[in-house]
Amino acid sequence: MTITRRATLAAALAAPAIVPSAARAQGWQPTRPIRLVVGFPPAGTTDIAARLLAEPLGRRLGTQVVVENRPGAGGNIGNDVVAKSEPDGQTLLMQTISGGAINYALYGARMPVKPEDLAAVGLMLRVPNAIFVNPQLPARTLGELVALAKARPGTLNHGSSGAGTSLHMTGELLKLEAGIDMTHVPFRGAGPMLQEIIAGRVEVGVDNLPSVIGHLRDGRLRPLAVTTKERTPAMPEVPTTAEAGFPGVEATAWFGVQAPARTPAPVLKRLSDEMNVIIREPEMQRRLADLGGMPPNLTPDGGTSPETFDAFVKAEIAKWAVVVQRSGARVE
């Protein structure tokens, strides 16, 4: 056998070990139901976003996407579960501004994962936070709430769905910008917090608009402001924090999908491509807009990608590290 023939035969024998592997990655298909982990209890915005995505994503991938709530530590338990899962595309995380950015500065060395333990798939939506009160509280505007807090320092409680969430940090920013003293009361999710404020046992709340919008519309809670630069079309009558005189109180919550680190790039791309199709469906856009949601807008066509979401998350980590340091917020 000549040297040329030996080389050709060697290449032919080696090829099946390489080419099918690449082909399998490019044509990745889930082999069992996908877990979509949510680091918060049911009924909050993270859970709402996950359930909106689960059915159409499962339909497009030819399998079931099961939402699994693993609440605790401001989303950190969910982060840890996904980071330790097999990097095969079968376990995903509905990530948030808290677990994906704020917590790295807030928890420091106690943070169970590092940013590099998770891989970006794509951003799903961005939403305003709303500042609201129990209707029995004599404050109909954010300015009136600030005046009341100054008259009663340390006596008003403001609730959030957990320490380290953007809801917690929005309350801290308000206290910092307005020079007021309120006591932060963290809950294990938006549902328990809203129940306590509706009952009047906690006076002030901050929540992502999608999970509280029903209570604001039916009058069980009174909205004072939203924390985005522009008013939300979902509740155009509610002013922004800047319009209320507190432009430094700005926070846009976001929700996106991450996977365990080392998940193959073609798998991440397939998942991201499917998310883009789903996000652009007219019915999904209508549902997200009705909740006050805004599109990702990370790519020129208004969508998302693993690369742009990864860059977005890194920028958010840097941004919120400064906010955490400035506010002096801590978790026990």
BALOBA-1460 file (C-alpha; in Angstrom, 3 decimals):
// residues 332
<rec num="1" residu="m" x="0.000" y="0.000" z="0.000"/>
<rec num="2" residu="t" x="1.403" y="3.386" z="-0.971"/>
<rec num="3" residu="i" x="1.840" y="6.257" z="1.465"/>
<rec num="4" residu="t" x="-0.905" y="8.190" z="-0.347"/>
<rec num="5" residu="r" x="-3.380" y="5.314" z="-0.055"/>
<rec num="6" residu="r" x="-2.518" y="4.813" z="3.616"/>
<rec num="7" residu="a" x="-3.184" y="8.528" z="4.287"/>
<rec num="8" residu="t" x="-6.491" y="8.384" z="2.420"/>
<rec num="9" residu="l" x="-7.599" y="5.287" z="4.341"/>
<rec num="10" residu="a" x="-6.570" y="6.843" z="7.653"/>
<rec num="11" residu="a" x="-8.561" y="9.971" z="6.867"/>
<rec num="12" residu="a" x="-11.611" y="7.904" z="5.903"/>
<rec num="13" residu="l" x="-11.446" y="5.926" z="9.146"/>
<rec num="14" residu="a" x="-11.058" y="9.082" z="11.220"/>
<rec num="15" residu="a" x="-13.884" y="10.994" z="9.528"/>
<rec num="16" residu="p" x="-16.848" y="9.095" z="11.033"/>
<rec num="17" residu="a" x="-15.668" y="9.956" z="14.545"/>
<rec num="18" residu="i" x="-15.693" y="13.692" z="13.722"/>
<rec num="19" residu="v" x="-18.318" y="14.431" z="11.134"/>
<rec num="20" residu="p" x="-21.300" y="12.702" z="12.793"/>
<rec num="21" residu="s" x="-20.477" y="14.527" z="16.041"/>
<rec num="22" residu="a" x="-20.669" y="17.907" z="14.301"/>
<rec num="23" residu="a" x="-23.799" y="16.851" z="12.463"/>
<rec num="24" residu="r" x="-25.462" y="15.785" z="15.704"/>
<rec num="25" residu="a" x="-24.709" y="19.173" z="17.261"/>
<rec num="26" residu="q" x="-26.007" y="21.102" z="14.246"/>
<rec num="27" residu="g" x="-29.194" y="19.040" z="14.122"/>
<rec num="28" residu="w" x="-29.631" y="18.854" z="17.895"/>
<rec num="29" residu="q" x="-32.930" y="17.489" z="19.078"/>
<rec num="30" residu="p" x="-33.910" y="16.992" z="22.741"/>
<rec num="31" residu="t" x="-34.225" y="13.343" z="23.729"/>
<rec num="32" residu="r" x="-36.553" y="13.858" z="26.704"/>
<rec num="33" residu="p" x="-38.650" y="16.632" z="28.287"/>
<rec num="34" residu="i" x="-36.701" y="19.831" z="28.958"/>
<rec num="35" residu="r" x="-36.596" y="21.300" z="32.463"/>
<rec num="36" residu="l" x="-37.006" y="25.083" z="32.571"/>
<rec num="37" residu="v" x="-35.952" y="26.026" z="36.099"/>
<rec num="38" residu="v" x="-37.429" y="29.100" z="37.791"/>
<rec num="39" residu="g" x="-35.656" y="30.374" z="40.912"/>
<rec num="40" residu="f" x="-38.856" y="31.879" z="42.331"/>
<rec num="41" residu="p" x="-42.312" y="30.590" z="43.387"/>
<rec num="42" residu="p" x="-45.299" y="30.416" z="41.036"/>
<rec num="43" residu="a" x="-47.300" y="33.579" z="40.191"/>
<rec num="44" residu="g" x="-44.334" y="35.956" z="39.936"/>
<rec num="45" residu="t" x="-43.111" y="37.466" z="36.674"/>
<rec num="46" residu="t" x="-40.276" y="34.932" z="36.302"/>
<rec num="47" residu="d" x="-42.793" y="32.110" z="36.508"/>
<rec num="48" residu="i" x="-45.166" y="33.908" z="34.130"/>
<rec num="49" residu="a" x="-42.381" y="34.400" z="31.564"/>
<rec num="50" residu="a" x="-41.304" y="30.762" z="31.841"/>
<rec num="51" residu="r" x="-44.820" y="29.436" z="31.304"/>
<rec num="52" residu="l" x="-45.394" y="31.756" z="28.350"/>
<rec num="53" residu="l" x="-42.260" y="30.354" z="26.714"/>
<rec num="54" residu="a" x="-42.577" y="26.688" z="27.714"/>
<rec num="55" residu="e" x="-45.501" y="25.582" z="25.543"/>
<rec num="56" residu="p" x="-44.422" y="27.123" z="22.219"/>
<rec num="57" residu="l" x="-40.776" y="26.157" z="22.775"/>
<rec num="58" residu="g" x="-41.757" y="22.575" z="23.460"/>
<rec num="59" residu="r" x="-43.966" y="22.558" z="20.383"/>
<rec num="60" residu="r" x="-41.133" y="23.779" z="18.159"/>
<rec num="61" residu="l" x="-38.628" y="21.326" z="19.636"/>
<rec num="62" residu="g" x="-40.986" y="18.364" z="19.525"/>
<rec num="63" residu="t" x="-40.964" y="17.704" z="23.264"/>
<rec num="64" residu="q" x="-42.471" y="18.951" z="26.513"/>
<rec num="65" residu="v" x="-40.883" y="21.850" z="28.387"/>
<rec num="66" residu="v" x="-41.616" y="21.455" z="32.095"/>
<rec num="67" residu="v" x="-41.399" y="24.520" z="34.354"/>
<rec num="68" residu="e" x="-39.738" y="23.601" z="37.647"/>
<rec num="69" residu="n" x="-39.913" y="26.131" z="40.494"/>
<rec num="70" residu="r" x="-36.852" y="26.038" z="42.762"/>
<rec num="71" residu="p" x="-37.268" y="29.192" z="44.872"/>
<rec num="72" residu="g" x="-34.893" y="30.649" z="47.417"/>
<rec num="73" residu="a" x="-31.989" y="33.046" z="48.025"/>
<rec num="74" residu="g" x="-33.124" y="35.605" z="45.457"/>
<rec num="75" residu="g" x="-32.920" y="33.093" z="42.609"/>
<rec num="76" residu="n" x="-29.587" y="31.586" z="43.655"/>
<rec num="77" residu="i" x="-30.976" y="28.102" z="44.282"/>
<rec num="78" residu="g" x="-32.255" y="27.913" z="40.702"/>
<rec num="79" residu="n" x="-28.898" y="29.183" z="39.433"/>
<rec num="80" residu="d" x="-27.091" y="26.458" z="41.352"/>
<rec num="81" residu="v" x="-29.401" y="23.690" z="40.123"/>
<rec num="82" residu="v" x="-28.858" y="24.598" z="36.479"/>
<rec num="83" residu="a" x="-25.123" y="25.269" z="36.788"/>
<rec num="84" residu="k" x="-24.649" y="21.728" z="38.152"/>
<rec num="85" residu="s" x="-26.795" y="20.058" z="35.475"/>
<rec num="86" residu="e" x="-25.536" y="18.213" z="32.420"/>
<rec num="87" residu="p" x="-24.645" y="20.671" z="29.613"/>
<rec num="88" residu="d" x="-26.847" y="18.914" z="27.066"/>
<rec num="89" residu="g" x="-29.609" y="21.462" z="26.441"/>
<rec num="90" residu="q" x="-32.105" y="19.463" z="28.501"/>
<rec num="91" residu="t" x="-31.965" y="21.768" z="31.556"/>
<rec num="92" residu="l" x="-32.462" y="25.515" z="31.163"/>
<rec num="93" residu="l" x="-32.831" y="28.473" z="33.506"/>
<rec num="94" residu="m" x="-35.257" y="31.381" z="33.292"/>
<rec num="95" residu="q" x="-32.751" y="33.971" z="34.458"/>
<rec num="96" residu="t" x="-33.537" y="37.342" z="35.990"/>
<rec num="97" residu="i" x="-31.826" y="40.643" z="36.691"/>
<rec num="98" residu="s" x="-31.370" y="39.514" z="40.312"/>
<rec num="99" residu="g" x="-29.902" y="36.039" z="39.866"/>
<rec num="100" residu="g" x="-28.088" y="37.022" z="36.700"/>
<rec num="101" residu="a" x="-26.582" y="40.360" z="37.773"/>
<rec num="102" residu="i" x="-27.414" y="41.925" z="41.159"/>
<rec num="103" residu="n" x="-26.684" y="38.891" z="43.319"/>
<rec num="104" residu="y" x="-23.033" y="38.666" z="42.271"/>
<rec num="105" residu="a" x="-22.332" y="41.937" z="44.086"/>
<rec num="106" residu="l" x="-24.901" y="41.477" z="46.849"/>
<rec num="107" residu="y" x="-23.869" y="37.973" z="47.953"/>
<rec num="108" residu="g" x="-20.159" y="38.242" z="47.116"/>
<rec num="109" residu="a" x="-18.250" y="35.157" z="48.247"/>
<rec num="110" residu="r" x="-21.514" y="33.466" z="49.300"/>
<rec num="111" residu="m" x="-22.795" y="33.399" z="45.733"/>
<rec num="112" residu="p" x="-23.047" y="29.678" z="44.825"/>
<rec num="113" residu="v" x="-22.193" y="30.188" z="41.153"/>
<rec num="114" residu="k" x="-19.954" y="32.395" z="39.055"/>
<rec num="115" residu="p" x="-21.041" y="34.133" z="35.834"/>
<rec num="116" residu="e" x="-18.931" y="31.684" z="33.820"/>
<rec num="117" residu="d" x="-20.905" y="28.723" z="35.253"/>
<rec num="118" residu="l" x="-23.854" y="29.619" z="33.022"/>
<rec num="119" residu="a" x="-24.096" y="30.049" z="29.256"/>
<rec num="120" residu="a" x="-26.307" y="32.598" z="27.500"/>
<rec num="121" residu="v" x="-29.185" y="31.461" z="25.270"/>
<rec num="122" residu="g" x="-31.190" y="34.629" z="24.798"/>
<rec num="123" residu="l" x="-33.103" y="37.526" z="26.332"/>
<rec num="124" residu="m" x="-36.885" y="37.076" z="26.303"/>
<rec num="125" residu="l" x="-38.283" y="40.401" z="27.528"/>
<rec num="126" residu="r" x="-37.727" y="43.506" z="29.629"/>
<rec num="127" residu="v" x="-40.343" y="44.958" z="31.978"/>
<rec num="128" residu="p" x="-40.800" y="48.007" z="34.220"/>
<rec num="129" residu="n" x="-40.971" y="47.726" z="37.962"/>
<rec num="130" residu="a" x="-43.957" y="49.355" z="39.618"/>
<rec num="131" residu="i" x="-43.996" y="51.152" z="42.969"/>
<rec num="132" residu="f" x="-47.393" y="50.838" z="44.663"/>
<rec num="133" residu="v" x="-49.143" y="51.028" z="48.023"/>
<rec num="134" residu="n" x="-52.106" y="49.615" z="49.868"/>
<rec num="135" residu="p" x="-55.073" y="51.888" z="48.932"/>
<rec num="136" residu="q" x="-55.692" y="52.678" z="52.606"/>
<rec num="137" residu="l" x="-52.331" y="54.455" z="52.830"/>
<rec num="138" residu="p" x="-52.821" y="58.239" z="52.483"/>
<rec num="139" residu="a" x="-50.436" y="58.582" z="49.537"/>
<rec num="140" residu="r" x="-51.736" y="59.011" z="45.996"/>
<rec num="141" residu="t" x="-48.425" y="59.992" z="44.390"/>
<rec num="142" residu="l" x="-44.799" y="59.037" z="44.859"/>
<rec num="143" residu="g" x="-44.140" y="62.516" z="46.252"/>
<rec num="144" residu="e" x="-46.836" y="62.027" z="48.874"/>
<rec num="145" residu="l" x="-45.342" y="58.652" z="49.821"/>
<rec num="146" residu="v" x="-41.929" y="60.268" z="50.303"/>
<rec num="147" residu="a" x="-43.475" y="63.033" z="52.449"/>
<rec num="148" residu="l" x="-45.279" y="60.416" z="54.554"/>
<rec num="149" residu="a" x="-42.080" y="58.390" z="55.011"/>
<rec num="150" residu="k" x="-40.217" y="61.515" z="56.123"/>
<rec num="151" residu="a" x="-42.958" y="62.293" z="58.630"/>
<rec num="152" residu="r" x="-42.888" y="58.721" z="59.955"/>
<rec num="153" residu="p" x="-39.237" y="57.636" z="59.649"/>
<rec num="154" residu="g" x="-38.632" y="53.910" z="59.971"/>
<rec num="155" residu="t" x="-42.304" y="53.003" z="60.420"/>
<rec num="156" residu="l" x="-43.260" y="52.154" z="56.837"/>
<rec num="157" residu="n" x="-42.393" y="48.732" z="55.402"/>
<rec num="158" residu="h" x="-41.587" y="48.108" z="51.749"/>
<rec num="159" residu="g" x="-41.890" y="44.575" z="50.461"/>
<rec num="160" residu="s" x="-40.063" y="42.744" z="47.683"/>
<rec num="161" residu="s" x="-40.006" y="39.198" z="46.342"/>
<rec num="162" residu="g" x="-36.599" y="38.611" z="47.917"/>
<rec num="163" residu="a" x="-33.315" y="40.127" z="48.968"/>
<rec num="164" residu="g" x="-31.168" y="40.999" z="45.973"/>
<rec num="165" residu="t" x="-34.013" y="41.231" z="43.478"/>
<rec num="166" residu="s" x="-34.386" y="44.332" z="41.334"/>
<rec num="167" residu="l" x="-37.472" y="44.993" z="43.465"/>
<rec num="168" residu="h" x="-35.362" y="45.152" z="46.605"/>
<rec num="169" residu="m" x="-32.813" y="47.375" z="44.879"/>
<rec num="170" residu="t" x="-35.507" y="49.681" z="43.471"/>
<rec num="171" residu="g" x="-36.732" y="50.259" z="47.009"/>
<rec num="172" residu="e" x="-33.164" y="50.924" z="48.162"/>
<rec num="173" residu="l" x="-32.651" y="53.406" z="45.320"/>
<rec num="174" residu="l" x="-35.851" y="55.228" z="46.279"/>
<rec num="175" residu="k" x="-34.716" y="55.470" z="49.899"/>
<rec num="176" residu="l" x="-31.318" y="56.726" z="48.772"/>
<rec num="177" residu="e" x="-32.615" y="59.268" z="46.252"/>
<rec num="178" residu="a" x="-35.462" y="60.563" z="48.434"/>
<rec num="179" residu="g" x="-33.573" y="60.526" z="51.722"/>
<rec num="180" residu="i" x="-36.171" y="58.416" z="53.516"/>
<rec num="181" residu="d" x="-36.076" y="55.497" z="55.940"/>
<rec num="182" residu="m" x="-38.308" y="52.483" z="55.262"/>
<rec num="183" residu="t" x="-37.830" y="48.905" z="56.447"/>
<rec num="184" residu="h" x="-37.255" y="46.310" z="53.732"/>
<rec num="185" residu="v" x="-39.322" y="43.133" z="54.142"/>
<rec num="186" residu="p" x="-38.188" y="40.344" z="51.767"/>
<rec num="187" residu="f" x="-40.644" y="37.570" z="50.839"/>
<rec num="188" residu="r" x="-40.174" y="34.231" z="49.107"/>
<rec num="189" residu="g" x="-41.723" y="35.447" z="45.888"/>
<rec num="190" residu="a" x="-44.181" y="38.015" z="44.582"/>
<rec num="191" residu="g" x="-47.326" y="36.102" z="45.574"/>
<rec num="192" residu="p" x="-46.777" y="36.203" z="49.353"/>
<rec num="193" residu="m" x="-45.635" y="39.838" z="49.176"/>
<rec num="194" residu="l" x="-48.744" y="40.963" z="47.282"/>
<rec num="195" residu="q" x="-51.028" y="39.145" z="49.721"/>
<rec num="196" residu="e" x="-49.481" y="40.993" z="52.669"/>
<rec num="197" residu="i" x="-49.739" y="44.415" z="50.994"/>
<rec num="198" residu="i" x="-53.335" y="43.824" z="49.910"/>
<rec num="199" residu="a" x="-54.098" y="42.819" z="53.517"/>
<rec num="200" residu="g" x="-52.472" y="46.034" z="54.743"/>
<rec num="201" residu="r" x="-49.788" y="44.362" z="56.854"/>
<rec num="202" residu="v" x="-47.082" y="45.860" z="54.601"/>
<rec num="203" residu="e" x="-47.684" y="49.361" z="53.257"/>
<rec num="204" residu="v" x="-45.430" y="49.740" z="50.191"/>
<rec num="205" residu="g" x="-44.440" y="47.333" z="47.459"/>
<rec num="206" residu="v" x="-42.214" y="47.089" z="44.421"/>
<rec num="207" residu="d" x="-42.881" y="44.415" z="41.823"/>
<rec num="208" residu="n" x="-42.354" y="43.626" z="38.157"/>
<rec num="209" residu="l" x="-45.372" y="44.982" z="36.315"/>
<rec num="210" residu="p" x="-46.589" y="41.656" z="34.818"/>
<rec num="211" residu="s" x="-47.185" y="39.966" z="38.172"/>
<rec num="212" residu="v" x="-48.901" y="42.955" z="39.836"/>
<rec num="213" residu="i" x="-50.735" y="44.572" z="36.914"/>
<rec num="214" residu="g" x="-54.016" y="42.752" z="37.598"/>
<rec num="215" residu="h" x="-54.144" y="44.044" z="41.186"/>
<rec num="216" residu="l" x="-53.295" y="47.575" z="40.013"/>
<rec num="217" residu="r" x="-56.028" y="47.543" z="37.386"/>
<rec num="218" residu="d" x="-58.734" y="46.256" z="39.725"/>
<rec num="219" residu="g" x="-57.893" y="48.739" z="42.500"/>
<rec num="220" residu="r" x="-56.681" y="46.315" z="45.152"/>
<rec num="221" residu="l" x="-53.346" y="48.131" z="45.010"/>
<rec num="222" residu="r" x="-52.612" y="51.761" z="44.077"/>
<rec num="223" residu="p" x="-49.829" y="52.396" z="41.533"/>
<rec num="224" residu="l" x="-47.588" y="55.404" z="42.184"/>
<rec num="225" residu="a" x="-44.908" y="55.114" z="39.466"/>
<rec num="226" residu="v" x="-43.094" y="52.865" z="37.019"/>
<rec num="227" residu="t" x="-39.304" y="52.739" z="36.990"/>
<rec num="228" residu="t" x="-38.585" y="53.022" z="33.259"/>
<rec num="229" residu="k" x="-37.646" y="56.156" z="31.313"/>
<rec num="230" residu="e" x="-40.950" y="56.157" z="29.445"/>
<rec num="231" residu="r" x="-44.469" y="55.388" z="30.594"/>
<rec num="232" residu="t" x="-45.663" y="51.886" z="29.802"/>
<rec num="233" residu="p" x="-48.447" y="51.470" z="27.201"/>
<rec num="234" residu="a" x="-49.947" y="48.822" z="29.480"/>
<rec num="235" residu="m" x="-50.781" y="51.516" z="32.093"/>
<rec num="236" residu="p" x="-50.222" y="54.867" z="30.384"/>
<rec num="237" residu="e" x="-51.833" y="56.829" z="33.219"/>
<rec num="238" residu="v" x="-49.073" y="55.861" z="35.686"/>
<rec num="239" residu="p" x="-46.160" y="58.350" z="35.733"/>
<rec num="240" residu="t" x="-42.485" y="57.412" z="35.678"/>
<rec num="241" residu="t" x="-40.231" y="57.895" z="38.681"/>
<rec num="242" residu="a" x="-38.465" y="60.672" z="36.752"/>
<rec num="243" residu="e" x="-41.779" y="62.482" z="36.212"/>
<rec num="244" residu="a" x="-42.453" y="62.119" z="39.923"/>
<rec num="245" residu="g" x="-39.176" y="63.896" z="40.700"/>
<rec num="246" residu="f" x="-36.823" y="60.950" z="41.267"/>
<rec num="247" residu="p" x="-34.914" y="60.292" z="38.008"/>
<rec num="248" residu="g" x="-32.241" y="58.261" z="39.813"/>
<rec num="249" residu="v" x="-34.795" y="55.559" z="40.606"/>
<rec num="250" residu="e" x="-34.603" y="53.719" z="37.286"/>
<rec num="251" residu="a" x="-34.643" y="49.935" z="36.923"/>
<rec num="252" residu="t" x="-35.719" y="47.773" z="34.002"/>
<rec num="253" residu="a" x="-36.154" y="44.148" z="34.997"/>
<rec num="254" residu="w" x="-35.306" y="41.485" z="32.428"/>
<rec num="255" residu="f" x="-35.886" y="37.795" z="31.887"/>
<rec num="256" residu="g" x="-33.838" y="35.512" z="29.677"/>
<rec num="257" residu="v" x="-32.727" y="31.921" z="29.247"/>
<rec num="258" residu="q" x="-29.388" y="30.466" z="30.284"/>
<rec num="259" residu="a" x="-27.971" y="26.949" z="30.208"/>
<rec num="260" residu="p" x="-25.140" y="25.180" z="32.021"/>
<rec num="261" residu="a" x="-21.653" y="26.216" z="30.967"/>
<rec num="262" residu="r" x="-20.082" y="23.995" z="28.316"/>
<rec num="263" residu="t" x="-23.413" y="23.497" z="26.548"/>
<rec num="264" residu="p" x="-22.387" y="23.160" z="22.868"/>
<rec num="265" residu="a" x="-22.643" y="26.394" z="20.887"/>
<rec num="266" residu="p" x="-24.908" y="24.840" z="18.199"/>
<rec num="267" residu="v" x="-27.376" y="23.799" z="20.913"/>
<rec num="268" residu="l" x="-27.403" y="27.330" z="22.370"/>
<rec num="269" residu="k" x="-27.952" y="28.752" z="18.880"/>
<rec num="270" residu="r" x="-30.814" y="26.355" z="18.112"/>
<rec num="271" residu="l" x="-32.559" y="27.294" z="21.355"/>
<rec num="272" residu="s" x="-31.972" y="31.010" z="20.745"/>
<rec num="273" residu="d" x="-33.249" y="30.788" z="17.163"/>
<rec num="274" residu="e" x="-36.437" y="29.104" z="18.372"/>
<rec num="275" residu="m" x="-36.882" y="31.796" z="21.037"/>
<rec num="276" residu="n" x="-36.601" y="34.488" z="18.369"/>
<rec num="277" residu="v" x="-39.355" y="32.863" z="16.305"/>
<rec num="278" residu="i" x="-41.610" y="32.573" z="19.360"/>
<rec num="279" residu="i" x="-41.005" y="36.148" z="20.539"/>
<rec num="280" residu="r" x="-41.933" y="37.506" z="17.099"/>
<rec num="281" residu="e" x="-45.251" y="35.655" z="16.892"/>
<rec num="282" residu="p" x="-48.078" y="38.270" z="16.934"/>
<rec num="283" residu="e" x="-49.964" y="36.501" z="19.717"/>
<rec num="284" residu="m" x="-46.882" y="36.368" z="21.926"/>
<rec num="285" residu="q" x="-46.133" y="40.043" z="21.252"/>
<rec num="286" residu="r" x="-49.706" y="40.920" z="22.190"/>
<rec num="287" residu="r" x="-49.547" y="38.940" z="25.423"/>
<rec num="288" residu="l" x="-46.200" y="40.412" z="26.443"/>
<rec num="289" residu="a" x="-47.318" y="43.960" z="25.634"/>
<rec num="290" residu="d" x="-50.502" y="43.512" z="27.671"/>
<rec num="291" residu="l" x="-48.283" y="42.664" z="30.651"/>
<rec num="292" residu="g" x="-46.107" y="45.719" z="30.087"/>
<rec num="293" residu="g" x="-43.299" y="43.716" z="28.504"/>
<rec num="294" residu="m" x="-40.839" y="45.138" z="25.990"/>
<rec num="295" residu="p" x="-38.954" y="43.128" z="23.297"/>
<rec num="296" residu="p" x="-35.269" y="42.156" z="23.718"/>
<rec num="297" residu="n" x="-33.894" y="44.588" z="21.104"/>
<rec num="298" residu="l" x="-30.377" y="43.144" z="21.402"/>
<rec num="299" residu="t" x="-29.939" y="42.512" z="17.678"/>
<rec num="300" residu="p" x="-30.649" y="44.842" z="14.727"/>
<rec num="301" residu="d" x="-33.908" y="43.004" z="14.023"/>
<rec num="302" residu="g" x="-35.126" y="43.475" z="17.610"/>
<rec num="303" residu="g" x="-34.302" y="39.938" z="18.708"/>
<rec num="304" residu="t" x="-31.592" y="38.211" z="20.679"/>
<rec num="305" residu="s" x="-28.654" y="35.808" z="20.319"/>
<rec num="306" residu="p" x="-26.306" y="33.969" z="22.680"/>
<rec num="307" residu="e" x="-23.530" y="36.467" z="21.927"/>
<rec num="308" residu="t" x="-25.606" y="39.622" z="22.452"/>
<rec num="309" residu="f" x="-27.276" y="38.255" z="25.586"/>
<rec num="310" residu="d" x="-23.893" y="37.292" z="27.023"/>
<rec num="311" residu="a" x="-22.594" y="40.841" z="26.468"/>
<rec num="312" residu="f" x="-25.814" y="42.263" z="27.945"/>
<rec num="313" residu="v" x="-25.480" y="40.179" z="31.121"/>
<rec num="314" residu="k" x="-21.838" y="41.199" z="31.611"/>
<rec num="315" residu="a" x="-22.805" y="44.877" z="31.326"/>
<rec num="316" residu="e" x="-25.653" y="44.388" z="33.836"/>
<rec num="317" residu="i" x="-23.310" y="42.728" z="36.342"/>
<rec num="318" residu="a" x="-20.977" y="45.732" z="36.167"/>
<rec num="319" residu="k" x="-23.846" y="48.245" z="36.390"/>
<rec num="320" residu="w" x="-25.526" y="46.705" z="39.427"/>
<rec num="321" residu="a" x="-22.258" y="46.211" z="41.289"/>
<rec num="322" residu="v" x="-22.034" y="50.009" z="41.418"/>
<rec num="323" residu="v" x="-25.665" y="50.339" z="42.572"/>
<rec num="324" residu="v" x="-25.220" y="47.746" z="45.318"/>
<rec num="325" residu="q" x="-22.089" y="49.468" z="46.574"/>
<rec num="326" residu="r" x="-23.740" y="52.907" z="46.468"/>
<rec num="327" residu="s" x="-26.850" y="51.777" z="48.311"/>
<rec num="328" residu="g" x="-25.000" y="49.774" z="50.928"/>
<rec num="329" residu="a" x="-27.544" y="46.961" z="50.562"/>
<rec num="330" residu="r" x="-26.722" y="43.683" z="52.269"/>
<rec num="331" residu="v" x="-28.313" y="40.271" z="52.719"/>
<rec num="332" residu="e" x="-28.362" y="38.453" z="56.057"/>
